[in-house]
Amino acid sequence: MGRWCCILLLCLQLTACISADDREVLKKRANAHFDIGVDALRSGNLPKAFDELMLADKILPHQPHILDTLGNAWRMRGDLNKAEQYFKKALRYGDQPSIHTNYASLLLQMGRFSDARAEIAKTLKDPRYAKQDIAYIILGDSLIGEGKLDEGIQAYRRAGRINPRQLLSRLREARVYANSGRYSFAIALYETLLREHPDNREAVMGLIPLLKQQGDMQHIHHYLVNLRNYTRNKADRAWAEEQLTKLNGGAGTRLSD
């Protein structure tokens, strides 16, 4: 009896070794297809992305990074419910801050602001997460969606302190001021940002309606000329030219400020 137990134990050990080797082969195959799928997703080739990501998931199921990326793919395709299913499944197999962040961003898009706030709070519990600034911006968006404007602004400012180089939190804060009728605060923030970054089209687009309310066409012209002259983006330059033409009544743009 003892002999048979030893033989059985040896067989089980050999099987475990083979299974580990096989799993490593499967992991390499799955990751190869995953990498191709990610590249296709980044280039906007959704059919190719789905083909490769679904194959990776079939080869090695229950991998959080594959499921998370499939969630992003379904979101890009416009099926938000399907995206939510994949994010939830990814979190069942890997409780990772990046997945909570992606899921919270989806919930924002779906207009489920309190759910988004609860989800991003799970990200913020982990101080090791590298994109804390993005998490605080999502928190701010969630709070603004719930009508908690001052709390949302504080979250945006926290994001700015964590990463002063990003401009998104300042743009969000200025938009809150504009939408809530605090026009002087919005104008001041947009103008401060444009002194530092005259090529920021979003700031110019946010500022123009506020200056129009004041009848300040001279400064509108100033910021459009700066955008046209400083930007390296052809689309932004063309937009600035178009706005200058409209501002001048279709007579073309003035080269001087």
Phi, psi and chi 1 to 4 in degrees:
 res  aa     phi    psi   chi1   chi2   chi3   chi4
   1 MET       -  -42.8 -176.2   68.3  178.3      -
   2 GLY   -64.0  -34.5      -      -      -      -
   3 ARG   -64.7  -44.5  179.9 -172.9  174.8 -164.9
   4 TRP   -65.8  -34.7  -76.3  109.1      -      -
   5 CYS   -64.0  -41.1  -73.0      -      -      -
   6 CYS   -64.0  -42.4  -69.4      -      -      -
   7 ILE   -62.2  -44.9  -66.8  172.8      -      -
   8 LEU   -62.3  -42.8  178.9   60.1      -      -
   9 LEU   -62.7  -41.0 -179.1   61.2      -      -
  10 LEU   -63.1  -42.6  179.0   61.6      -      -
  11 CYS   -61.9  -42.7  -70.9      -      -      -
  12 LEU   -63.4  -39.4  -71.1  171.9      -      -
  13 GLN   -65.3  -41.6  -71.4  174.1  -21.1      -
  14 LEU   -63.7  -41.4  -71.0  171.5      -      -
  15 THR   -62.0  -41.9  -58.1      -      -      -
  16 ALA   -62.4  -40.2      -      -      -      -
  17 CYS   -64.4  -44.4  -69.5      -      -      -
  18 ILE   -62.5  -43.7  -66.2  170.6      -      -
  19 SER   -61.3  -39.4  -62.9      -      -      -
  20 ALA   -64.9  -42.2      -      -      -      -
  21 ASP   -64.6  -44.9  -69.4  -18.2      -      -
  22 ASP   -61.3  -40.1  -73.1  -13.6      -      -
  23 ARG   -64.5  -36.8 -177.2  172.5  178.1   81.0
  24 GLU   -65.6  -38.6 -170.8   59.8   31.6      -
  25 VAL   -64.0  -45.6  170.6      -      -      -
  26 LEU   -62.1  -39.4  -69.4  174.6      -      -
  27 LYS   -62.0  -43.1 -176.2  178.3  178.8 -179.4
  28 LYS   -64.8  -42.3  -71.3 -180.0  179.1  179.0
  29 ARG   -63.5  -45.5  -76.8 -178.0   57.7 -155.5
  30 ALA   -62.7  -43.6      -      -      -      -
  31 ASN   -67.0  -32.7  -76.7  -23.3      -      -
  32 ALA   -64.0  -45.6      -      -      -      -
  33 HIS   -68.1  -35.5  -73.2  -71.2      -      -
  34 PHE   -61.7  -45.3  171.9   76.3      -      -
  35 ASP   -62.1  -41.0  -70.1  -19.6      -      -
  36 ILE   -64.3  -40.9  -64.0  170.8      -      -
  37 GLY   -63.3  -41.2      -      -      -      -
  38 VAL   -63.9  -43.8  169.4      -      -      -
  39 ASP   -60.9  -41.6  -72.2  -18.8      -      -
  40 ALA   -65.6  -38.0      -      -      -      -
  41 LEU   -64.8  -43.0 -164.7   62.8      -      -
  42 ARG   -64.4  -32.2  -73.0  172.4  177.9  164.0
  43 SER   -87.7   -2.0   63.7      -      -      -
  44 GLY    84.9   10.2      -      -      -      -
  45 ASN   -89.6   81.0 -172.7  -13.4      -      -
  46 LEU   -63.7  -44.0  -77.8  177.4      -      -
  47 PRO   -56.5  -45.0  -26.8   36.5      -      -
  48 LYS   -64.6  -41.1  178.3   67.9  172.9  177.2
  49 ALA   -60.8  -48.3      -      -      -      -
  50 PHE   -62.3  -41.7  -86.3  110.6      -      -
  51 ASP   -58.1  -47.7 -172.4   37.7      -      -
  52 GLU   -74.4  -40.6  -65.1  -65.6  -24.5      -
  53 LEU   -68.8  -40.4  -68.0  170.5      -      -
  54 MET   -66.6  -35.4  -72.7  178.9  171.1      -
  55 LEU   -66.6  -41.6 -176.9   54.7      -      -
  56 ALA   -60.9  -41.5      -      -      -      -
  57 ASP   -66.8  -34.1 -176.7   45.0      -      -
  58 LYS   -71.2  -40.4 -176.3  176.8 -179.5 -180.0
  59 ILE   -66.3  -43.8  -67.3  169.4      -      -
  60 LEU  -137.5   88.4 -163.5   63.1      -      -
  61 PRO   -68.1  163.1  -15.9   29.7      -      -
  62 HIS    68.4   26.4  -48.3  -39.9      -      -
  63 GLN   -92.1  119.6  -59.6  -54.7  -61.3      -
  64 PRO   -56.5  -41.5  -24.2   33.6      -      -
  65 HIS   -67.6  -32.9   66.8  -68.6      -      -
  66 ILE   -72.0  -44.9  -63.9  175.0      -      -
  67 LEU   -64.2  -39.2  -63.8  168.1      -      -
  68 ASP   -61.9  -43.9  178.2   51.1      -      -
  69 THR   -68.6  -35.5  -53.0      -      -      -
  70 LEU   -63.3  -36.4  -84.3  165.2      -      -
  71 GLY   -60.3  -43.5      -      -      -      -
  72 ASN   -64.6  -36.8  -74.6  -37.6      -      -
  73 ALA   -65.3  -44.4      -      -      -      -
  74 TRP   -64.8  -33.9  -80.2  109.2      -      -
  75 ARG   -65.4  -43.2 -175.1 -179.9  179.5 -176.3
  76 MET   -63.4  -32.0  -73.0 -179.4   65.0      -
  77 ARG   -75.5  -16.7 -166.5  172.2 -174.0  -91.7
  78 GLY   100.5    2.2      -      -      -      -
  79 ASP   -97.0   88.4 -167.8  -27.7      -      -
  80 LEU   -70.8  -33.6  -55.8 -171.1      -      -
  81 ASN   -65.7  -41.3  -68.6  -34.2      -      -
  82 LYS   -65.7  -39.2 -164.7   78.8  170.8  178.7
  83 ALA   -60.4  -43.0      -      -      -      -
  84 GLU   -61.4  -39.7 -178.2  175.6   15.6      -
  85 GLN   -59.1  -42.4  -68.5  174.1   21.0      -
  86 TYR   -71.7  -38.1  -87.4   93.8      -      -
  87 PHE   -63.9  -42.2  -73.2  135.5      -      -
  88 LYS   -63.0  -41.4  -75.8 -177.0  173.4  179.7
  89 LYS   -65.3  -40.9 -169.6  174.1 -179.6 -179.0
  90 ALA   -60.0  -41.0      -      -      -      -
  91 LEU   -70.0  -26.5  -73.5  167.1      -      -
  92 ARG   -65.6  -31.5  -78.0 -158.0  -60.7  -88.3
  93 TYR  -102.8   -5.2  -65.1  103.7      -      -
  94 GLY  -168.3  104.4      -      -      -      -
  95 ASP   -80.3   83.3 -171.6    4.9      -      -
  96 GLN  -114.4  139.1  -60.1  172.8   10.3      -
  97 PRO   -56.6  -37.9  -23.8   32.7      -      -
  98 SER   -64.0  -34.7   59.5      -      -      -
  99 ILE   -72.9  -41.0  -56.9  175.3      -      -
 100 HIS   -58.5  -39.0  -74.8  -63.4      -      -
 101 THR   -64.7  -46.9  -60.3      -      -      -
 102 ASN   -62.4  -40.9  -72.4  -24.3      -      -
 103 TYR   -66.6  -41.6 -175.1   24.5      -      -
 104 ALA   -62.5  -39.7      -      -      -      -
 105 SER   -62.8  -39.8  178.9      -      -      -
 106 LEU   -63.2  -44.6  173.3   71.9      -      -
 107 LEU   -61.9  -35.8  -68.9  168.3      -      -
 108 LEU   -60.0  -47.2  -92.0  178.4      -      -
 109 GLN   -60.4  -32.0 -174.8  178.6   -6.6      -
 110 MET   -82.0   -3.5  -62.2  171.4   81.5      -
 111 GLY    78.6   15.4      -      -      -      -
 112 ARG   -97.3   75.9  -67.9  161.8   53.9 -176.2
 113 PHE   -68.0  -42.3  -57.8  116.1      -      -
 114 SER   -68.0  -36.7   60.4      -      -      -
 115 ASP   -64.7  -40.4  -69.6  -20.2      -      -
 116 ALA   -63.3  -41.6      -      -      -      -
 117 ARG   -63.0  -42.4  177.1  166.4   53.4   83.1
 118 ALA   -65.1  -36.8      -      -      -      -
 119 GLU   -71.5  -43.3 -164.7   64.4   32.7      -
 120 ILE   -71.4  -23.0 -157.3   62.5      -      -
 121 ALA   -61.8  -31.2      -      -      -      -
 122 LYS   -68.4  -35.1  -62.5  172.8 -174.9  175.7
 123 THR   -64.4  -45.6  -64.7      -      -      -
 124 LEU   -70.8  -11.6  -68.6  168.5      -      -
 125 LYS   -69.5  -21.0  -73.9 -179.8  179.9  177.9
 126 ASP  -102.7  103.8 -170.4  -16.1      -      -
 127 PRO   -69.6   -9.8   27.3  -34.4      -      -
 128 ARG   -82.4  -13.2  -61.4  167.1  -61.3  177.1
 129 TYR   -63.2  127.2 -177.9   53.2      -      -
 130 ALA   -71.9  -26.3      -      -      -      -
 131 LYS  -105.3   53.4  -62.5 -179.8  179.3  179.2
 132 GLN   -61.7  -34.6  -66.6  -81.6  -41.1      -
 133 ASP   -62.7  -42.3   55.6  -32.9      -      -
 134 ILE   -63.8  -39.9  -60.8  -60.5      -      -
 135 ALA   -62.0  -41.4      -      -      -      -
 136 TYR   -70.1  -31.1  -87.1  105.7      -      -
 137 ILE   -65.8  -42.5  -70.2  171.0      -      -
 138 ILE   -63.7  -40.2  -68.5  174.8      -      -
 139 LEU   -60.0  -45.0  175.6   61.4      -      -
 140 GLY   -59.7  -44.9      -      -      -      -
 141 ASP   -60.1  -40.2  -69.8  -13.9      -      -
 142 SER   -64.0  -45.6  -55.7      -      -      -
 143 LEU   -64.8  -41.1  -70.2  162.3      -      -
 144 ILE   -62.6  -41.4  -62.1  -58.4      -      -
 145 GLY   -61.0  -29.9      -      -      -      -
 146 GLU   -85.3   -0.8  -67.6 -177.1  -85.5      -
 147 GLY    86.1    9.4      -      -      -      -
 148 LYS   -94.1   75.0  -59.2  173.9 -179.0  177.7
 149 LEU   -65.2  -47.8  -56.1 -171.9      -      -
 150 ASP   -64.9  -38.6  -69.1  -24.9      -      -
 151 GLU   -66.4  -38.7  -68.4  179.7   53.3      -
 152 GLY   -63.4  -42.9      -      -      -      -
 153 ILE   -61.5  -40.4  -72.7  169.4      -      -
 154 GLN   -63.3  -37.3  -69.9  -55.1  -45.9      -
 155 ALA   -65.7  -41.3      -      -      -      -
 156 TYR   -60.8  -42.4  -66.8  145.4      -      -
 157 ARG   -66.4  -34.4  -70.2  178.7  179.3  175.8
 158 ARG   -63.0  -41.4 -175.0   79.1  175.2  -92.1
 159 ALA   -61.7  -40.1      -      -      -      -
 160 GLY   -65.5  -35.4      -      -      -      -
 161 ARG   -70.1  -36.6  -71.7 -166.1  -66.2  -88.2
 162 ILE   -68.6  -42.4  -68.9  171.2      -      -
 163 ASN  -138.0   87.5 -179.3    8.7      -      -
 164 PRO   -64.8  -17.7  -17.5   30.1      -      -
 165 ARG   -75.6  -27.0  -69.3  177.2  -63.7  176.5
 166 GLN   -79.4  146.4   57.2   82.0   22.0      -
 167 LEU  -105.9  -11.9  -56.0 -180.0      -      -
 168 LEU   -59.4  -42.2 -175.0   57.7      -      -
 169 SER   -65.3  -36.4   60.5      -      -      -
 170 ARG   -70.2  -38.1  -66.9  164.0   68.9 -174.9
 171 LEU   -64.5  -40.0  -71.0  165.2      -      -
 172 ARG   -63.9  -42.9  -70.7  -78.7 -151.7  -83.8
 173 GLU   -63.2  -44.1 -177.7  179.5  -11.4      -
 174 ALA   -61.5  -39.2      -      -      -      -
 175 ARG   -65.2  -37.8 -172.2  172.8   67.0 -176.2
 176 VAL   -62.0  -44.7  171.8      -      -      -
 177 TYR   -59.1  -45.6  -71.5  140.1      -      -
 178 ALA   -63.6  -45.3      -      -      -      -
 179 ASN   -70.0  -23.6  -69.4  -19.3      -      -
 180 SER   -98.7   10.2   60.2      -      -      -
 181 GLY    82.9    7.7      -      -      -      -
 182 ARG   -92.6   68.8  -70.9  179.2  -86.8 -175.4
 183 TYR   -65.3  -39.6  -57.0  125.1      -      -
 184 SER   -63.9  -37.4   59.3      -      -      -
 185 PHE   -65.8  -42.3  -73.2   99.1      -      -
 186 ALA   -63.6  -47.0      -      -      -      -
 187 ILE   -60.4  -44.8  -69.7  171.1      -      -
 188 ALA   -60.8  -42.0      -      -      -      -
 189 LEU   -70.2  -43.6 -169.3   50.9      -      -
 190 TYR   -61.0  -44.2  -81.5  130.9      -      -
 191 GLU   -68.0  -36.8  -70.3 -172.0  -31.7      -
 192 THR   -61.9  -44.4  -61.0      -      -      -
 193 LEU   -63.5  -40.5 -164.6  152.5      -      -
 194 LEU   -74.2  -23.3  -74.5  168.0      -      -
 195 ARG   -65.4  -34.1  -80.6 -164.8  -67.6  -86.3
 196 GLU   -86.1  -33.1  -58.8  166.7    9.0      -
 197 HIS  -136.3   75.4  -55.2  -82.5      -      -
 198 PRO   -66.2  -11.1   22.7  -32.7      -      -
 199 ASP   -94.1   10.8   60.0  -20.0      -      -
 200 ASN   -85.9  102.9 -169.4  -73.6      -      -
 201 ARG   -64.4  -39.4  175.2  175.6  168.6  177.5
 202 GLU   -62.1  -38.4 -172.6  173.4  -14.5      -
 203 ALA   -66.8  -41.5      -      -      -      -
 204 VAL   -62.9  -42.6  174.7      -      -      -
 205 MET   -64.4  -34.9  -68.3  177.3   72.0      -
 206 GLY   -73.6  -32.1      -      -      -      -
 207 LEU   -80.9  -35.6 -179.2   57.1      -      -
 208 ILE   -54.5  -49.5  -75.8  176.4      -      -
 209 PRO   -60.4  -33.2  -20.3   32.2      -      -
 210 LEU   -70.0  -40.3  -58.2  174.2      -      -
 211 LEU   -70.4  -32.7  -65.4  177.3      -      -
 212 LYS   -63.2  -38.3  -80.3 -176.3  177.8  178.8
 213 GLN   -58.5  -32.4  -72.4  179.5    1.9      -
 214 GLN   -91.5   -3.3  -61.9 -177.0  -14.9      -
 215 GLY    70.4   23.6      -      -      -      -
 216 ASP   -92.7   73.5 -169.8  -10.8      -      -
 217 MET   -70.5  -28.6  -59.8  -58.5  153.8      -
 218 GLN   -62.5  -43.9 -178.3  177.5   -3.9      -
 219 HIS   -74.3  -30.3  -82.8   98.2      -      -
 220 ILE   -60.0  -47.0  -68.2  174.9      -      -
 221 HIS   -59.5  -42.3 -178.8  -91.2      -      -
 222 HIS   -59.2  -48.3  167.0   74.1      -      -
 223 TYR   -72.0  -32.4  -70.4  117.0      -      -
 224 LEU   -68.4  -41.6  -74.2  170.2      -      -
 225 VAL   -63.1  -43.8  167.7      -      -      -
 226 ASN   -59.9  -43.7  -83.2   -2.0      -      -
 227 LEU   -60.8  -47.0  174.7   60.3      -      -
 228 ARG   -60.2  -40.5 -179.2 -164.6   63.4 -171.8
 229 ASN   -80.2  -29.5  -67.6  -15.9      -      -
 230 TYR   -97.8  -25.7  -76.6   98.8      -      -
 231 THR   -72.1  148.6 -173.1      -      -      -
 232 ARG  -103.3   -1.1  -64.0 -178.8  179.6  179.3
 233 ASN   -90.5  121.2 -175.3  -67.7      -      -
 234 LYS   -63.6  -38.5  -69.0 -178.6  179.3  179.6
 235 ALA   -65.8  -40.3      -      -      -      -
 236 ASP   -66.5  -39.7  -70.0   -7.9      -      -
 237 ARG   -64.5  -42.4 -174.8  177.9  -61.2  112.9
 238 ALA   -63.9  -39.2      -      -      -      -
 239 TRP   -64.2  -43.9  178.6   82.6      -      -
 240 ALA   -61.9  -41.9      -      -      -      -
 241 GLU   -61.0  -43.4  -72.4  -78.6    4.2      -
 242 GLU   -62.7  -43.1 -179.5 -175.6    0.8      -
 243 GLN   -67.1  -36.7  -62.8  -55.6  -49.9      -
 244 LEU   -65.5  -39.1  -77.3  164.6      -      -
 245 THR   -62.9  -44.1  -60.9      -      -      -
 246 LYS   -64.3  -40.0  -69.5  178.4 -179.9  178.4
 247 LEU   -63.3  -34.7 -170.7   66.2      -      -
 248 ASN   -93.3   16.7  -64.1  -34.0      -      -
 249 GLY    69.5   31.2      -      -      -      -
 250 GLY    79.7   10.9      -      -      -      -
 251 ALA   -93.1   10.4      -      -      -      -
 252 GLY    92.2  178.6      -      -      -      -
 253 THR  -100.5  146.6   61.1      -      -      -
 254 ARG   -86.6  138.0  -66.0 -168.7  -62.6  -89.5
 255 LEU   -81.3  -21.1  -64.2  179.4      -      -
 256 SER   -97.4  156.8   59.8      -      -      -
 257 ASP   -81.4      - -174.2    2.6      -      -
